[in-house]
Amino acid sequence: MPTHLVAILADQLLLEHPALIHAQTLAPKTDIQVVLVESQARLQLRPYQRHKLVLVLSALRHYAAALRADGWQVTLIAAASWRAGLLHTCAQFNPDSIITMAGAEYNARRAQERWSSWLGRAVTVLPNRQFLAADVPATGTKRQTMESFYRMMRVRYQLLLEADGSPVGGSWNYDAENRKPLPKHTPIPLVQRYLPDELTLQVIADVAAYPQTYGDASTFGLAVTHAQAADALARFIRERLPDFGRYEDAMAADEDVLFHSLLSPYLNLGLLDPLTCARAAEAAYHAGLAPLAAVEGFVRQIVGWREYMYRRYWELMPELRTMNAWAATRPLPEWFWQGQSGMHCLDTVIARVWRTGYTHHIERLMILTNFCTLAGIDPVAVNEWFLAGYIDAYDWVMWPNVSGMGLNADGGLIATKPYISSGAYIKRMSNYCAGCRYDPAVRTGPDACPYTMLYWNFLLTHQPRLQANPRMGPAVLGLRHLDDAQRGDIQTQAVIWLQRLSEGTSA
Ligand SMILES: Cc1cc2nc3c(=O)[nH]c(=O)nc-3n(C[C@H](O)[C@H](O)[C@H](O)COP(=O)(O)OP(=O)(O)OC[C@H]3O[C@@H](n4cnc5c(N)ncnc54)[C@H](O)[C@@H]3O)c2cc1C
């Protein structure tokens, strides 16, 4: 009978899993039982996008198959909860000890601390090794900015550095060369679709039976194995990385991915390793296959933003979940789940979420959370919506991005300013406004773009607080051009508009 149980969480599908490596130092494979749990409590926690459910379940089942092919004894069990799954497996195998790796998410880690008392056996919880910053010492009480964190990570992992330790090309940041609008008729490479195999087709059938889910599982085409995820990375580096930086902030009504990598679902499940992604981009630069600005921009996202968010999550939890610096309490409009807002950008992006489970960063930030900040939507409701809708959503990455970067509900503990804009920004960076009944240049009246009206209303309402932030100063200065009558008109229209939004009778 096995003497050790290795319990691997569903978002830890690492090829070199620390718990497997550790268990082998204690016993031969024949004395180790690996357990993976399909927790129904977790899979039915909220009304998920079906692509997310298919991705997680199919990747988990493929992982179980890969471990078995590698000679491991694996139990993949569908149970009411992780606890029920573990109790059942312990009763079946009666292991002496359980080995696991700390979860990336707060609740998972807190639960792991209770496993020993639940199961009445020794439990070893190994440190999480899915993140490059996992063992970077904390900076104490002083908050580290993303930029200084990112430079530290570049040095730590010797990424894009000259022999003397200076950044390749002489600069740490090439944002000035990036972030252009997309010119008309720019050819955009197709994203590879991975045809579902038998196992994935079974998962698609299983997920169809889940109650209260959204989206069409039959259009699923994401990678579900390490090999497919590696292929997705290679294709991105070859086909889209060269233009990644240039069009990083561009948005297009008829393009889902543009030049983004669409790698977050795989990184967050453990199908891809962050350092491998960063090094692949660096190699493309050295081989002359992608410009430095694009490569630096991508490396910044992976070893900078992604790792920074994970770090800030752990520094700010659990309080992050209740932060609400702008006292935003309005319910999320029903049309985020179904229906129409009448704004072309929002409707297109929301439809994209329910069709694919993905939108790129600027659409998440400048269409979705921008609107929610300006409209004063309750951060918990916004987080719940994102957690349900996105294929790459997990607690550790959603709260810092939605409550921190997106809504500024943390009061600036993660990002240094609220990311808000009027319709003018959306018009500059996309083609959404061309197909919209509203005019982004108009602040009041029937044609006023709600983003523009709510943006000026937000500046007027929060002027003293915003002008104390040096990064918001120029925006607030714009208010000088408004006379009292214009200010009154904006605020009167905004009050009525927001009241109707709360009642579900407008927008
Ligand atoms: C409101 C909001 C919600 C978000 N929700 C999620 C989420 O649920 N899951 C998630 O992984 N990311 C989230 N992000 C961050 C970012 O938008 C996504 O990682 C990115 O859009 C994923 O698409 P991509 O793989 O094509 O990214 P690319 O644009 O190709 O970027 C490359 C990689 O960088 C990493 N990355 C870049 N920015 C961030 C960031 N701010 N936080 C974490 N990783 C980052 C991702 O791993 C991404 O795959 C969110 C951002 C915002 C503003």
PDBQT file of the ligand as one rigid body, heavy atoms in Angstrom, charges set to zero:
ROOT
HETATM    1  C1  LIG A 601      -9.380  44.296 -14.776  1.00  0.00    +0.000 C 
HETATM    2  C2  LIG A 601      -8.288  43.304 -15.103  1.00  0.00    +0.000 A 
HETATM    3  C3  LIG A 601      -8.502  41.961 -14.889  1.00  0.00    +0.000 A 
HETATM    4  C4  LIG A 601      -7.481  41.045 -15.154  1.00  0.00    +0.000 A 
HETATM    5  N1  LIG A 601      -7.698  39.731 -14.896  1.00  0.00    +0.000 NA
HETATM    6  C5  LIG A 601      -6.705  38.822 -15.093  1.00  0.00    +0.000 A 
HETATM    7  C6  LIG A 601      -6.894  37.435 -14.801  1.00  0.00    +0.000 A 
HETATM    8  O1  LIG A 601      -7.954  37.018 -14.357  1.00  0.00    +0.000 OA
HETATM    9  N2  LIG A 601      -5.877  36.595 -15.055  1.00  0.00    +0.000 N 
HETATM   10  C7  LIG A 601      -4.695  37.022 -15.555  1.00  0.00    +0.000 A 
HETATM   11  O2  LIG A 601      -3.803  36.205 -15.763  1.00  0.00    +0.000 OA
HETATM   12  N3  LIG A 601      -4.490  38.320 -15.824  1.00  0.00    +0.000 NA
HETATM   13  C8  LIG A 601      -5.460  39.229 -15.611  1.00  0.00    +0.000 A 
HETATM   14  N4  LIG A 601      -5.242  40.545 -15.915  1.00  0.00    +0.000 N 
HETATM   15  C9  LIG A 601      -3.939  40.963 -16.403  1.00  0.00    +0.000 C 
HETATM   16  C10 LIG A 601      -3.835  40.958 -17.934  1.00  0.00    +0.000 C 
HETATM   17  O3  LIG A 601      -4.879  41.729 -18.475  1.00  0.00    +0.000 OA
HETATM   18  C11 LIG A 601      -3.886  39.554 -18.490  1.00  0.00    +0.000 C 
HETATM   19  O4  LIG A 601      -2.870  38.782 -17.890  1.00  0.00    +0.000 OA
HETATM   20  C12 LIG A 601      -3.660  39.533 -19.987  1.00  0.00    +0.000 C 
HETATM   21  O5  LIG A 601      -4.610  40.337 -20.630  1.00  0.00    +0.000 OA
HETATM   22  C13 LIG A 601      -3.743  38.097 -20.481  1.00  0.00    +0.000 C 
HETATM   23  O6  LIG A 601      -3.729  38.059 -21.875  1.00  0.00    +0.000 OA
HETATM   24  P1  LIG A 601      -2.408  37.655 -22.679  1.00  0.00    +0.000 P 
HETATM   25  O7  LIG A 601      -1.920  36.354 -22.179  1.00  0.00    +0.000 OA
HETATM   26  O8  LIG A 601      -2.742  37.766 -24.113  1.00  0.00    +0.000 OA
HETATM   27  O9  LIG A 601      -1.439  38.789 -22.189  1.00  0.00    +0.000 OA
HETATM   28  P2  LIG A 601      -0.251  39.568 -22.912  1.00  0.00    +0.000 P 
HETATM   29  O10 LIG A 601      -0.699  40.944 -23.152  1.00  0.00    +0.000 OA
HETATM   30  O11 LIG A 601       0.289  38.804 -24.036  1.00  0.00    +0.000 OA
HETATM   31  O12 LIG A 601       0.843  39.652 -21.733  1.00  0.00    +0.000 OA
HETATM   32  C14 LIG A 601       1.742  38.589 -21.481  1.00  0.00    +0.000 C 
HETATM   33  C15 LIG A 601       1.555  38.015 -20.104  1.00  0.00    +0.000 C 
HETATM   34  O13 LIG A 601       1.877  38.972 -19.111  1.00  0.00    +0.000 OA
HETATM   35  C16 LIG A 601       1.176  38.649 -17.920  1.00  0.00    +0.000 C 
HETATM   36  N5  LIG A 601       0.529  39.863 -17.440  1.00  0.00    +0.000 N 
HETATM   37  C17 LIG A 601       0.482  41.055 -18.068  1.00  0.00    +0.000 A 
HETATM   38  N6  LIG A 601      -0.116  41.969 -17.290  1.00  0.00    +0.000 NA
HETATM   39  C18 LIG A 601      -0.460  41.343 -16.152  1.00  0.00    +0.000 A 
HETATM   40  C19 LIG A 601      -1.105  41.752 -14.969  1.00  0.00    +0.000 A 
HETATM   41  N7  LIG A 601      -1.526  43.014 -14.794  1.00  0.00    +0.000 N 
HETATM   42  N8  LIG A 601      -1.320  40.828 -14.022  1.00  0.00    +0.000 NA
HETATM   43  C20 LIG A 601      -0.920  39.560 -14.181  1.00  0.00    +0.000 A 
HETATM   44  N9  LIG A 601      -0.288  39.121 -15.279  1.00  0.00    +0.000 NA
HETATM   45  C21 LIG A 601      -0.058  40.011 -16.244  1.00  0.00    +0.000 A 
HETATM   46  C22 LIG A 601       0.161  37.569 -18.263  1.00  0.00    +0.000 C 
HETATM   47  O14 LIG A 601       0.607  36.341 -17.763  1.00  0.00    +0.000 OA
HETATM   48  C23 LIG A 601       0.153  37.560 -19.778  1.00  0.00    +0.000 C 
HETATM   49  O15 LIG A 601      -0.105  36.286 -20.303  1.00  0.00    +0.000 OA
HETATM   50  C24 LIG A 601      -6.250  41.486 -15.657  1.00  0.00    +0.000 A 
HETATM   51  C25 LIG A 601      -6.059  42.840 -15.879  1.00  0.00    +0.000 A 
HETATM   52  C26 LIG A 601      -7.059  43.744 -15.611  1.00  0.00    +0.000 A 
HETATM   53  C27 LIG A 601      -6.821  45.194 -15.837  1.00  0.00    +0.000 C 
ENDROOT
TORSDOF 0
